[in-house]
Amino acid sequence: MARAAEALVGTRFRLHGRDPGWGLDCIGLAAAALEGAGIETHPPTGYALRNADTRDAVALAQRSGLVAAQGAELPGDIVLVRAGPAQVHLLVISSTSGFIHAHAGLRRVVACPGAPAWPVLHRWRAIGKV
């Protein structure tokens, strides 16, 4: 999953984007990384860019068979963070001590070094698919 997410760096940002050729948002990025690892997904739609509700991300994790991750972060973990008072955001832990996320401000999927600066709400893992 980490490698699948890393391959998407540079992809255009698009709200509700589910196709790397058209654009991805954070849920689309997570779904594309899961699908790149051979995991079927059914990502939600119809949410706003500013959204404090965690239910869509939790539902994506549950429908994709992810489990709550324990211990240290591993490449391919999917992390739900609170990026602002009215915004939750999904990202994927990379294989190079950082994370991949769909950056709305930069309008593309980017790789960032280090740990996410935002508070972590949930972290999931696909067993055997990192």
Chimera marker file (.cmm) of the C-alpha trace (Angstrom):
<marker_set name="trace">
<marker id="1" x="0.000" y="0.000" z="0.000" r="1" g="1" b="0" radius="0.5"/>
<marker id="2" x="2.863" y="2.381" z="0.740" r="1" g="1" b="0" radius="0.5"/>
<marker id="3" x="4.352" y="1.840" z="-2.709" r="1" g="1" b="0" radius="0.5"/>
<marker id="4" x="0.947" y="2.262" z="-4.336" r="1" g="1" b="0" radius="0.5"/>
<marker id="5" x="0.478" y="5.598" z="-2.528" r="1" g="1" b="0" radius="0.5"/>
<marker id="6" x="4.013" y="6.723" z="-3.382" r="1" g="1" b="0" radius="0.5"/>
<marker id="7" x="3.331" y="6.049" z="-7.062" r="1" g="1" b="0" radius="0.5"/>
<marker id="8" x="0.491" y="8.612" z="-6.866" r="1" g="1" b="0" radius="0.5"/>
<marker id="9" x="2.695" y="11.529" z="-5.780" r="1" g="1" b="0" radius="0.5"/>
<marker id="10" x="2.123" y="14.370" z="-8.205" r="1" g="1" b="0" radius="0.5"/>
<marker id="11" x="-1.458" y="13.331" z="-9.009" r="1" g="1" b="0" radius="0.5"/>
<marker id="12" x="-3.834" y="16.275" z="-9.259" r="1" g="1" b="0" radius="0.5"/>
<marker id="13" x="-6.049" y="17.077" z="-6.249" r="1" g="1" b="0" radius="0.5"/>
<marker id="14" x="-9.764" y="16.948" z="-6.931" r="1" g="1" b="0" radius="0.5"/>
<marker id="15" x="-12.528" y="16.864" z="-4.311" r="1" g="1" b="0" radius="0.5"/>
<marker id="16" x="-14.343" y="13.498" z="-4.541" r="1" g="1" b="0" radius="0.5"/>
<marker id="17" x="-11.640" y="12.343" z="-6.969" r="1" g="1" b="0" radius="0.5"/>
<marker id="18" x="-11.408" y="8.571" z="-7.288" r="1" g="1" b="0" radius="0.5"/>
<marker id="19" x="-9.398" y="8.155" z="-10.499" r="1" g="1" b="0" radius="0.5"/>
<marker id="20" x="-5.692" y="9.071" z="-10.545" r="1" g="1" b="0" radius="0.5"/>
<marker id="21" x="-6.069" y="10.207" z="-14.150" r="1" g="1" b="0" radius="0.5"/>
<marker id="22" x="-8.780" y="12.680" z="-13.153" r="1" g="1" b="0" radius="0.5"/>
<marker id="23" x="-7.616" y="13.585" z="-9.621" r="1" g="1" b="0" radius="0.5"/>
<marker id="24" x="-7.753" y="12.371" z="-6.032" r="1" g="1" b="0" radius="0.5"/>
<marker id="25" x="-8.738" y="13.738" z="-2.662" r="1" g="1" b="0" radius="0.5"/>
<marker id="26" x="-7.585" y="12.139" z="0.589" r="1" g="1" b="0" radius="0.5"/>
<marker id="27" x="-10.259" y="9.436" z="0.538" r="1" g="1" b="0" radius="0.5"/>
<marker id="28" x="-9.507" y="8.781" z="-3.136" r="1" g="1" b="0" radius="0.5"/>
<marker id="29" x="-5.796" y="8.493" z="-2.304" r="1" g="1" b="0" radius="0.5"/>
<marker id="30" x="-6.475" y="5.981" z="0.466" r="1" g="1" b="0" radius="0.5"/>
<marker id="31" x="-8.823" y="4.013" z="-1.798" r="1" g="1" b="0" radius="0.5"/>
<marker id="32" x="-6.306" y="4.006" z="-4.665" r="1" g="1" b="0" radius="0.5"/>
<marker id="33" x="-3.533" y="2.801" z="-2.323" r="1" g="1" b="0" radius="0.5"/>
<marker id="34" x="-5.798" y="0.025" z="-1.034" r="1" g="1" b="0" radius="0.5"/>
<marker id="35" x="-6.804" y="-0.974" z="-4.562" r="1" g="1" b="0" radius="0.5"/>
<marker id="36" x="-3.140" y="-0.898" z="-5.592" r="1" g="1" b="0" radius="0.5"/>
<marker id="37" x="-2.546" y="-3.507" z="-2.909" r="1" g="1" b="0" radius="0.5"/>
<marker id="38" x="-5.400" y="-5.654" z="-4.216" r="1" g="1" b="0" radius="0.5"/>
<marker id="39" x="-8.004" y="-4.618" z="-1.640" r="1" g="1" b="0" radius="0.5"/>
<marker id="40" x="-11.509" y="-3.860" z="-2.885" r="1" g="1" b="0" radius="0.5"/>
<marker id="41" x="-12.910" y="-0.568" z="-1.640" r="1" g="1" b="0" radius="0.5"/>
<marker id="42" x="-16.197" y="1.287" z="-1.700" r="1" g="1" b="0" radius="0.5"/>
<marker id="43" x="-15.233" y="4.871" z="-0.863" r="1" g="1" b="0" radius="0.5"/>
<marker id="44" x="-17.902" y="7.288" z="0.331" r="1" g="1" b="0" radius="0.5"/>
<marker id="45" x="-19.055" y="10.320" z="-1.648" r="1" g="1" b="0" radius="0.5"/>
<marker id="46" x="-21.002" y="13.494" z="-0.991" r="1" g="1" b="0" radius="0.5"/>
<marker id="47" x="-18.929" y="15.032" z="1.805" r="1" g="1" b="0" radius="0.5"/>
<marker id="48" x="-17.613" y="18.593" z="1.998" r="1" g="1" b="0" radius="0.5"/>
<marker id="49" x="-13.957" y="19.619" z="1.883" r="1" g="1" b="0" radius="0.5"/>
<marker id="50" x="-14.322" y="21.045" z="5.383" r="1" g="1" b="0" radius="0.5"/>
<marker id="51" x="-15.735" y="18.160" z="7.367" r="1" g="1" b="0" radius="0.5"/>
<marker id="52" x="-15.190" y="17.230" z="11.011" r="1" g="1" b="0" radius="0.5"/>
<marker id="53" x="-17.185" y="13.989" z="10.729" r="1" g="1" b="0" radius="0.5"/>
<marker id="54" x="-15.037" y="10.846" z="10.962" r="1" g="1" b="0" radius="0.5"/>
<marker id="55" x="-17.762" y="8.419" z="9.849" r="1" g="1" b="0" radius="0.5"/>
<marker id="56" x="-16.820" y="8.354" z="6.144" r="1" g="1" b="0" radius="0.5"/>
<marker id="57" x="-13.191" y="7.462" z="6.881" r="1" g="1" b="0" radius="0.5"/>
<marker id="58" x="-14.164" y="4.869" z="9.480" r="1" g="1" b="0" radius="0.5"/>
<marker id="59" x="-16.653" y="3.326" z="7.042" r="1" g="1" b="0" radius="0.5"/>
<marker id="60" x="-13.981" y="3.139" z="4.314" r="1" g="1" b="0" radius="0.5"/>
<marker id="61" x="-11.642" y="1.344" z="6.733" r="1" g="1" b="0" radius="0.5"/>
<marker id="62" x="-14.340" y="-1.096" z="7.843" r="1" g="1" b="0" radius="0.5"/>
<marker id="63" x="-15.551" y="-1.877" z="4.320" r="1" g="1" b="0" radius="0.5"/>
<marker id="64" x="-11.959" y="-2.440" z="3.216" r="1" g="1" b="0" radius="0.5"/>
<marker id="65" x="-11.238" y="-4.941" z="6.000" r="1" g="1" b="0" radius="0.5"/>
<marker id="66" x="-8.647" y="-2.782" z="7.743" r="1" g="1" b="0" radius="0.5"/>
<marker id="67" x="-7.879" y="-3.372" z="11.411" r="1" g="1" b="0" radius="0.5"/>
<marker id="68" x="-6.930" y="-0.895" z="14.113" r="1" g="1" b="0" radius="0.5"/>
<marker id="69" x="-3.142" y="-0.552" z="14.062" r="1" g="1" b="0" radius="0.5"/>
<marker id="70" x="-1.244" y="-1.018" z="17.299" r="1" g="1" b="0" radius="0.5"/>
<marker id="71" x="2.350" y="-0.119" z="18.110" r="1" g="1" b="0" radius="0.5"/>
<marker id="72" x="4.697" y="1.728" z="15.800" r="1" g="1" b="0" radius="0.5"/>
<marker id="73" x="3.558" y="3.106" z="12.462" r="1" g="1" b="0" radius="0.5"/>
<marker id="74" x="4.337" y="0.867" z="9.515" r="1" g="1" b="0" radius="0.5"/>
<marker id="75" x="4.537" y="1.727" z="5.829" r="1" g="1" b="0" radius="0.5"/>
<marker id="76" x="1.063" y="1.464" z="4.345" r="1" g="1" b="0" radius="0.5"/>
<marker id="77" x="-0.806" y="2.350" z="7.526" r="1" g="1" b="0" radius="0.5"/>
<marker id="78" x="-3.760" y="4.611" z="6.810" r="1" g="1" b="0" radius="0.5"/>
<marker id="79" x="-4.062" y="7.430" z="9.320" r="1" g="1" b="0" radius="0.5"/>
<marker id="80" x="-6.996" y="9.709" z="10.065" r="1" g="1" b="0" radius="0.5"/>
<marker id="81" x="-5.888" y="13.051" z="11.493" r="1" g="1" b="0" radius="0.5"/>
<marker id="82" x="-7.615" y="16.224" z="12.592" r="1" g="1" b="0" radius="0.5"/>
<marker id="83" x="-6.071" y="18.732" z="10.183" r="1" g="1" b="0" radius="0.5"/>
<marker id="84" x="-8.077" y="21.629" z="11.608" r="1" g="1" b="0" radius="0.5"/>
<marker id="85" x="-11.027" y="22.379" z="13.869" r="1" g="1" b="0" radius="0.5"/>
<marker id="86" x="-13.491" y="21.517" z="11.087" r="1" g="1" b="0" radius="0.5"/>
<marker id="87" x="-11.451" y="19.082" z="9.018" r="1" g="1" b="0" radius="0.5"/>
<marker id="88" x="-10.400" y="15.460" z="9.179" r="1" g="1" b="0" radius="0.5"/>
<marker id="89" x="-7.899" y="14.114" z="6.695" r="1" g="1" b="0" radius="0.5"/>
<marker id="90" x="-6.599" y="10.705" z="5.576" r="1" g="1" b="0" radius="0.5"/>
<marker id="91" x="-2.979" y="9.984" z="4.758" r="1" g="1" b="0" radius="0.5"/>
<marker id="92" x="-0.815" y="6.936" z="4.058" r="1" g="1" b="0" radius="0.5"/>
<marker id="93" x="2.462" y="6.228" z="5.864" r="1" g="1" b="0" radius="0.5"/>
<marker id="94" x="5.225" y="5.962" z="3.265" r="1" g="1" b="0" radius="0.5"/>
<marker id="95" x="8.141" y="3.557" z="3.082" r="1" g="1" b="0" radius="0.5"/>
<marker id="96" x="10.605" y="6.443" z="3.538" r="1" g="1" b="0" radius="0.5"/>
<marker id="97" x="9.898" y="7.798" z="7.046" r="1" g="1" b="0" radius="0.5"/>
<marker id="98" x="7.114" y="10.133" z="6.047" r="1" g="1" b="0" radius="0.5"/>
<marker id="99" x="3.608" y="10.174" z="4.682" r="1" g="1" b="0" radius="0.5"/>
<marker id="100" x="1.661" y="10.697" z="1.467" r="1" g="1" b="0" radius="0.5"/>
<marker id="101" x="-1.440" y="12.886" z="1.325" r="1" g="1" b="0" radius="0.5"/>
<marker id="102" x="-3.697" y="14.771" z="-1.066" r="1" g="1" b="0" radius="0.5"/>
<marker id="103" x="-2.863" y="18.423" z="-0.371" r="1" g="1" b="0" radius="0.5"/>
<marker id="104" x="-5.806" y="20.669" z="-1.254" r="1" g="1" b="0" radius="0.5"/>
<marker id="105" x="-3.708" y="23.852" z="-1.018" r="1" g="1" b="0" radius="0.5"/>
<marker id="106" x="-0.977" y="22.585" z="-3.341" r="1" g="1" b="0" radius="0.5"/>
<marker id="107" x="-3.599" y="20.915" z="-5.561" r="1" g="1" b="0" radius="0.5"/>
<marker id="108" x="-1.722" y="17.610" z="-5.778" r="1" g="1" b="0" radius="0.5"/>
<marker id="109" x="-0.722" y="14.458" z="-3.912" r="1" g="1" b="0" radius="0.5"/>
<marker id="110" x="2.517" y="15.074" z="-2.045" r="1" g="1" b="0" radius="0.5"/>
<marker id="111" x="5.113" y="13.183" z="-0.003" r="1" g="1" b="0" radius="0.5"/>
<marker id="112" x="6.038" y="14.767" z="3.318" r="1" g="1" b="0" radius="0.5"/>
<marker id="113" x="8.999" y="13.818" z="5.512" r="1" g="1" b="0" radius="0.5"/>
<marker id="114" x="8.627" y="12.978" z="9.191" r="1" g="1" b="0" radius="0.5"/>
<marker id="115" x="5.529" y="12.353" z="11.239" r="1" g="1" b="0" radius="0.5"/>
<marker id="116" x="2.234" y="14.149" z="10.584" r="1" g="1" b="0" radius="0.5"/>
<marker id="117" x="1.933" y="17.338" z="12.642" r="1" g="1" b="0" radius="0.5"/>
<marker id="118" x="-1.796" y="16.843" z="13.194" r="1" g="1" b="0" radius="0.5"/>
<marker id="119" x="-3.470" y="14.928" z="16.045" r="1" g="1" b="0" radius="0.5"/>
<marker id="120" x="-4.088" y="11.288" z="15.091" r="1" g="1" b="0" radius="0.5"/>
<marker id="121" x="-7.681" y="10.120" z="15.515" r="1" g="1" b="0" radius="0.5"/>
<marker id="122" x="-7.406" y="6.598" z="14.052" r="1" g="1" b="0" radius="0.5"/>
<marker id="123" x="-4.796" y="4.409" z="12.412" r="1" g="1" b="0" radius="0.5"/>
<marker id="124" x="-5.571" y="1.285" z="10.400" r="1" g="1" b="0" radius="0.5"/>
<marker id="125" x="-3.585" y="-1.478" z="8.757" r="1" g="1" b="0" radius="0.5"/>
<marker id="126" x="-4.303" y="-4.104" z="6.151" r="1" g="1" b="0" radius="0.5"/>
<marker id="127" x="-2.762" y="-7.256" z="7.553" r="1" g="1" b="0" radius="0.5"/>
<marker id="128" x="-0.246" y="-8.694" z="5.091" r="1" g="1" b="0" radius="0.5"/>
<marker id="129" x="-0.617" y="-5.741" z="2.675" r="1" g="1" b="0" radius="0.5"/>
<marker id="130" x="1.972" y="-3.046" z="3.498" r="1" g="1" b="0" radius="0.5"/>
<link id1="1" id2="2" r="1" g="1" b="0" radius="0.2"/>
<link id1="2" id2="3" r="1" g="1" b="0" radius="0.2"/>
<link id1="3" id2="4" r="1" g="1" b="0" radius="0.2"/>
<link id1="4" id2="5" r="1" g="1" b="0" radius="0.2"/>
<link id1="5" id2="6" r="1" g="1" b="0" radius="0.2"/>
<link id1="6" id2="7" r="1" g="1" b="0" radius="0.2"/>
<link id1="7" id2="8" r="1" g="1" b="0" radius="0.2"/>
<link id1="8" id2="9" r="1" g="1" b="0" radius="0.2"/>
<link id1="9" id2="10" r="1" g="1" b="0" radius="0.2"/>
<link id1="10" id2="11" r="1" g="1" b="0" radius="0.2"/>
<link id1="11" id2="12" r="1" g="1" b="0" radius="0.2"/>
<link id1="12" id2="13" r="1" g="1" b="0" radius="0.2"/>
<link id1="13" id2="14" r="1" g="1" b="0" radius="0.2"/>
<link id1="14" id2="15" r="1" g="1" b="0" radius="0.2"/>
<link id1="15" id2="16" r="1" g="1" b="0" radius="0.2"/>
<link id1="16" id2="17" r="1" g="1" b="0" radius="0.2"/>
<link id1="17" id2="18" r="1" g="1" b="0" radius="0.2"/>
<link id1="18" id2="19" r="1" g="1" b="0" radius="0.2"/>
<link id1="19" id2="20" r="1" g="1" b="0" radius="0.2"/>
<link id1="20" id2="21" r="1" g="1" b="0" radius="0.2"/>
<link id1="21" id2="22" r="1" g="1" b="0" radius="0.2"/>
<link id1="22" id2="23" r="1" g="1" b="0" radius="0.2"/>
<link id1="23" id2="24" r="1" g="1" b="0" radius="0.2"/>
<link id1="24" id2="25" r="1" g="1" b="0" radius="0.2"/>
<link id1="25" id2="26" r="1" g="1" b="0" radius="0.2"/>
<link id1="26" id2="27" r="1" g="1" b="0" radius="0.2"/>
<link id1="27" id2="28" r="1" g="1" b="0" radius="0.2"/>
<link id1="28" id2="29" r="1" g="1" b="0" radius="0.2"/>
<link id1="29" id2="30" r="1" g="1" b="0" radius="0.2"/>
<link id1="30" id2="31" r="1" g="1" b="0" radius="0.2"/>
<link id1="31" id2="32" r="1" g="1" b="0" radius="0.2"/>
<link id1="32" id2="33" r="1" g="1" b="0" radius="0.2"/>
<link id1="33" id2="34" r="1" g="1" b="0" radius="0.2"/>
<link id1="34" id2="35" r="1" g="1" b="0" radius="0.2"/>
<link id1="35" id2="36" r="1" g="1" b="0" radius="0.2"/>
<link id1="36" id2="37" r="1" g="1" b="0" radius="0.2"/>
<link id1="37" id2="38" r="1" g="1" b="0" radius="0.2"/>
<link id1="38" id2="39" r="1" g="1" b="0" radius="0.2"/>
<link id1="39" id2="40" r="1" g="1" b="0" radius="0.2"/>
<link id1="40" id2="41" r="1" g="1" b="0" radius="0.2"/>
<link id1="41" id2="42" r="1" g="1" b="0" radius="0.2"/>
<link id1="42" id2="43" r="1" g="1" b="0" radius="0.2"/>
<link id1="43" id2="44" r="1" g="1" b="0" radius="0.2"/>
<link id1="44" id2="45" r="1" g="1" b="0" radius="0.2"/>
<link id1="45" id2="46" r="1" g="1" b="0" radius="0.2"/>
<link id1="46" id2="47" r="1" g="1" b="0" radius="0.2"/>
<link id1="47" id2="48" r="1" g="1" b="0" radius="0.2"/>
<link id1="48" id2="49" r="1" g="1" b="0" radius="0.2"/>
<link id1="49" id2="50" r="1" g="1" b="0" radius="0.2"/>
<link id1="50" id2="51" r="1" g="1" b="0" radius="0.2"/>
<link id1="51" id2="52" r="1" g="1" b="0" radius="0.2"/>
<link id1="52" id2="53" r="1" g="1" b="0" radius="0.2"/>
<link id1="53" id2="54" r="1" g="1" b="0" radius="0.2"/>
<link id1="54" id2="55" r="1" g="1" b="0" radius="0.2"/>
<link id1="55" id2="56" r="1" g="1" b="0" radius="0.2"/>
<link id1="56" id2="57" r="1" g="1" b="0" radius="0.2"/>
<link id1="57" id2="58" r="1" g="1" b="0" radius="0.2"/>
<link id1="58" id2="59" r="1" g="1" b="0" radius="0.2"/>
<link id1="59" id2="60" r="1" g="1" b="0" radius="0.2"/>
<link id1="60" id2="61" r="1" g="1" b="0" radius="0.2"/>
<link id1="61" id2="62" r="1" g="1" b="0" radius="0.2"/>
<link id1="62" id2="63" r="1" g="1" b="0" radius="0.2"/>
<link id1="63" id2="64" r="1" g="1" b="0" radius="0.2"/>
<link id1="64" id2="65" r="1" g="1" b="0" radius="0.2"/>
<link id1="65" id2="66" r="1" g="1" b="0" radius="0.2"/>
<link id1="66" id2="67" r="1" g="1" b="0" radius="0.2"/>
<link id1="67" id2="68" r="1" g="1" b="0" radius="0.2"/>
<link id1="68" id2="69" r="1" g="1" b="0" radius="0.2"/>
<link id1="69" id2="70" r="1" g="1" b="0" radius="0.2"/>
<link id1="70" id2="71" r="1" g="1" b="0" radius="0.2"/>
<link id1="71" id2="72" r="1" g="1" b="0" radius="0.2"/>
<link id1="72" id2="73" r="1" g="1" b="0" radius="0.2"/>
<link id1="73" id2="74" r="1" g="1" b="0" radius="0.2"/>
<link id1="74" id2="75" r="1" g="1" b="0" radius="0.2"/>
<link id1="75" id2="76" r="1" g="1" b="0" radius="0.2"/>
<link id1="76" id2="77" r="1" g="1" b="0" radius="0.2"/>
<link id1="77" id2="78" r="1" g="1" b="0" radius="0.2"/>
<link id1="78" id2="79" r="1" g="1" b="0" radius="0.2"/>
<link id1="79" id2="80" r="1" g="1" b="0" radius="0.2"/>
<link id1="80" id2="81" r="1" g="1" b="0" radius="0.2"/>
<link id1="81" id2="82" r="1" g="1" b="0" radius="0.2"/>
<link id1="82" id2="83" r="1" g="1" b="0" radius="0.2"/>
<link id1="83" id2="84" r="1" g="1" b="0" radius="0.2"/>
<link id1="84" id2="85" r="1" g="1" b="0" radius="0.2"/>
<link id1="85" id2="86" r="1" g="1" b="0" radius="0.2"/>
<link id1="86" id2="87" r="1" g="1" b="0" radius="0.2"/>
<link id1="87" id2="88" r="1" g="1" b="0" radius="0.2"/>
<link id1="88" id2="89" r="1" g="1" b="0" radius="0.2"/>
<link id1="89" id2="90" r="1" g="1" b="0" radius="0.2"/>
<link id1="90" id2="91" r="1" g="1" b="0" radius="0.2"/>
<link id1="91" id2="92" r="1" g="1" b="0" radius="0.2"/>
<link id1="92" id2="93" r="1" g="1" b="0" radius="0.2"/>
<link id1="93" id2="94" r="1" g="1" b="0" radius="0.2"/>
<link id1="94" id2="95" r="1" g="1" b="0" radius="0.2"/>
<link id1="95" id2="96" r="1" g="1" b="0" radius="0.2"/>
<link id1="96" id2="97" r="1" g="1" b="0" radius="0.2"/>
<link id1="97" id2="98" r="1" g="1" b="0" radius="0.2"/>
<link id1="98" id2="99" r="1" g="1" b="0" radius="0.2"/>
<link id1="99" id2="100" r="1" g="1" b="0" radius="0.2"/>
<link id1="100" id2="101" r="1" g="1" b="0" radius="0.2"/>
<link id1="101" id2="102" r="1" g="1" b="0" radius="0.2"/>
<link id1="102" id2="103" r="1" g="1" b="0" radius="0.2"/>
<link id1="103" id2="104" r="1" g="1" b="0" radius="0.2"/>
<link id1="104" id2="105" r="1" g="1" b="0" radius="0.2"/>
<link id1="105" id2="106" r="1" g="1" b="0" radius="0.2"/>
<link id1="106" id2="107" r="1" g="1" b="0" radius="0.2"/>
<link id1="107" id2="108" r="1" g="1" b="0" radius="0.2"/>
<link id1="108" id2="109" r="1" g="1" b="0" radius="0.2"/>
<link id1="109" id2="110" r="1" g="1" b="0" radius="0.2"/>
<link id1="110" id2="111" r="1" g="1" b="0" radius="0.2"/>
<link id1="111" id2="112" r="1" g="1" b="0" radius="0.2"/>
<link id1="112" id2="113" r="1" g="1" b="0" radius="0.2"/>
<link id1="113" id2="114" r="1" g="1" b="0" radius="0.2"/>
<link id1="114" id2="115" r="1" g="1" b="0" radius="0.2"/>
<link id1="115" id2="116" r="1" g="1" b="0" radius="0.2"/>
<link id1="116" id2="117" r="1" g="1" b="0" radius="0.2"/>
<link id1="117" id2="118" r="1" g="1" b="0" radius="0.2"/>
<link id1="118" id2="119" r="1" g="1" b="0" radius="0.2"/>
<link id1="119" id2="120" r="1" g="1" b="0" radius="0.2"/>
<link id1="120" id2="121" r="1" g="1" b="0" radius="0.2"/>
<link id1="121" id2="122" r="1" g="1" b="0" radius="0.2"/>
<link id1="122" id2="123" r="1" g="1" b="0" radius="0.2"/>
<link id1="123" id2="124" r="1" g="1" b="0" radius="0.2"/>
<link id1="124" id2="125" r="1" g="1" b="0" radius="0.2"/>
<link id1="125" id2="126" r="1" g="1" b="0" radius="0.2"/>
<link id1="126" id2="127" r="1" g="1" b="0" radius="0.2"/>
<link id1="127" id2="128" r="1" g="1" b="0" radius="0.2"/>
<link id1="128" id2="129" r="1" g="1" b="0" radius="0.2"/>
<link id1="129" id2="130" r="1" g="1" b="0" radius="0.2"/>
</marker_set>
